[in-house]
């Protein structure tokens, strides 16, 4: 696929591509019959050197890895007779491996399209076209998009990619009643943009009969969006794509940004998920610029969500489908299920979330909102491994927002946990972050661990609990503070040399500092009679440069 990506932005086909053994198709009109590009050996590319018109029951077998279109056209029957429905032309892409369509400005119209290049093999569609009117005659209209499908597309491949730089003119366009087979799994979907268009003609079923699912996602996961509602806004197009990243900082591919800070949250919405969002864009097909519009009928939207089950304290009933309203510049609540029904079917990946875009309301993006704050850290993984008398912890986060630090906690019974360490966090991140911590002094036997994430504003959430059995020779010294709760004095037991102890309140402020009389490990005492009642963290600054944390309650 790297070859296609390298040439994706060129206005003309590169010399390197043209140097490949290339089969050439010149200008012609075909009235039925079967054609292919294997009439000579060793061709790797096929070049459409002139406009080809296919008039009813033409079958073409593509055997080369790349179909090069330049600015030429690959027409089907529809483009020649306004009142005759799409014909029975069929295109089969048979090359087994990564294949694609590469061009710049050509009008590529398919009746029935088979992407048969093999399960697990990607197919890259890199063309962009602004739509077409021949000699000012409306009946020769074609919607903007990389390719147009007028009957059916068969996803018999892996991931299908479109050029995300051009969400409107580079999308796969399904016209009127055209549909597809496959394309709704993590292994098989469109990584890019898909559009649905209505052409103002007779003899066609507009708007897919009121029900169409956009088979979109990213490079590895499918996040399809289903639209249900009357779509008879003729000569309009709906463009949808999944966009990775926090909408607060990630550009909207069809224009502008969709900030998620407090001033941009509608009534009842306290946060919008930073994992990603759906770019939703409606406009007339003949507009030269990306100008968002509304539809004349209400649309029920159902999305398949990313996994949110790693966010403790969040329930399915907290979730709302939200849309960025261009009139209010806010993420508005679009959810409204029947009385007593859940807003979302669950929190695991693939759960469904439903809402309604009202008629006449212009929405430019759709996201996952929450009436409770969606906690800002998503734990991707958490594992604990033994290393002699030590326990090694590793955890990963998929996203972080407003994340101050992590507190590492240990328990001997899985119920009552004590803080044993602290680690600074990335703060704000939408990429994978990996953290490691070593418990130098676990108890012999079963140890339970969890990671608690603390925000800058004091909110916190915890990971799942992991346990491990440590078999040790008994020489390791457990890290602990006792008695707990504390009345006036707390004893600290550690196997490390401690340089300083800071007593921190839950806002991270030091209310007391203590330097042990000797820097050796063992047991020493800290007087806390002057500290007010509450929950505190004992931050141990060790001589070896590490930091341990113990949580205590002062009575």
BELLIN-V844006 format. One line per field, one symbol per residue. phi: phi as a letter, one per 40 degrees, with the letter a starting at -180 (. if undefined). psi: psi as a letter, one per 20 degrees, with the letter a starting at -180 (. if undefined). burial: b if it has 9 or more other C-alpha atoms within 8 Angstrom, else e. A space follows every 10 residues. Layout:
BEGIN
phi->???
psi->???
burial->???
END
This chain:
BEGIN
phi->.cdcccbcbc cbccdccccc dbcbbcdabb bghbbabbcb cgcbbbbcca cbbbbgfbbb bcbccbbcbf bcbbcbddcb adcbcdcbcb bbbbdcicbi bbaagccbbb cbbbcbchdg ccbbbbaaac gabcfgcccc cbccicbbbb babbcbbccb bbcccbcccb ccbcbfbcaa bggbbccaab cibbbbbbbc bcgbccffgg aabccbibcb bcbcbbbbic bbcdgbbbbb acbchcccbc ccdchgbbcb cdcbbcdgbb abdcciaccb abacccccbc bcbbbcbcbc bbbccccbcc bdgcbccccb cbbccccbfb cccbcacddg cccbcibcdg cbbbabccdg bcbbababba ccccccbbcc aabbbcagcb bbbbbbbcab agccabbcbb acbgbcbbcb aaacbcgbab bcbbbbabcc bccchcbbba bbcbcccgca abcccbbacb bbcgccbcca bacacbbbbb cbbacbcbca bbcbcccgcc bababdcbcc chbabbcbcc cccibbbccc ccccgcbbbb cbbcc
psi->hhghhhjhjq hrpqhggiiq oppporprpp nrrprrkkiq qjphqppnir ppponplppp ooirhpopic krqnqahhii ohjprqbkqp ppoipnapar ppaniqoopp fpponkjppi pqpponqppj rppokjohik qpqqrgqppi fqponlacpp qroihmhgij ropppejqar pajkrhinao ncqqqpqppm rrjqoqkkjj oppomrbbii qpmqppppro nknqkrqppp qppqrpihip qohjparmqj rgijprpipi rppjharpop pprqhjphro oqrrqiqqpp ppqoqrpjij nqiprhihqq pqqophhilq oqoiqmrqpi qqhqiaiqpi qqpqapoqpj popiqpaorq hqpoqipoog qpqpqqncjr ppppqqqhqp pkogrqppqq qiijgoqppi rqpqrhfpqj rpppqqqpoi lrqpbpppqq pppprhjiqq rqrrpqqqpp orjiiqpqpr pqqoqpghpp pppqjrppgq ppoprijjpp ipqpoqhqjq acprqppkhi pqqapqpooo oqhjirpqpp pqpp.
burial->eeebeebbee eebeeeebeb bbbebbeeeb bbeeebbeee eebbbbbbbb bbbbbbbbbb bbbbbbbbbb bbbbbbbbbe ebeeebbbbb bbbbbbbbbb bbbbbbbbbb bbbbbbbbeb bbbbbbbbbb bbbeeeeebb bbbbbbbbbb bbbbbbbbbb bbbbebbbbb bbbbbbbbbb ebbbbebbbb bbbbbbbbbe eeeeebbbeb bbebbbbbee bbbbbbbbbb beeebbbbbb bbbebbbbbe bbbbeebbeb eeebbbeebb bbbbbbbbbb bbbebeeeee ebbbbebbbb bbbbbbbbeb bbebebebbb bbbbbbeeeb bbbbbebeee eebbbebbbb bbbbbbbebb bbbbbbbbbb bbebbbbbbb ebebebeebb bbbbbbbbbb bbbbbbbbbb bbebeebbbb bbeeebbbbb ebbeeeeebe bbbbebbbbb bbbbbeeeee bbbeebbbbb ebeeebbbbb bbebbbbebb bbbbbbbbbb bbbbbbeeeb bebeebeebe bbeeebebee eeeebbbbbb bbbeeebbbb bbbbe
END
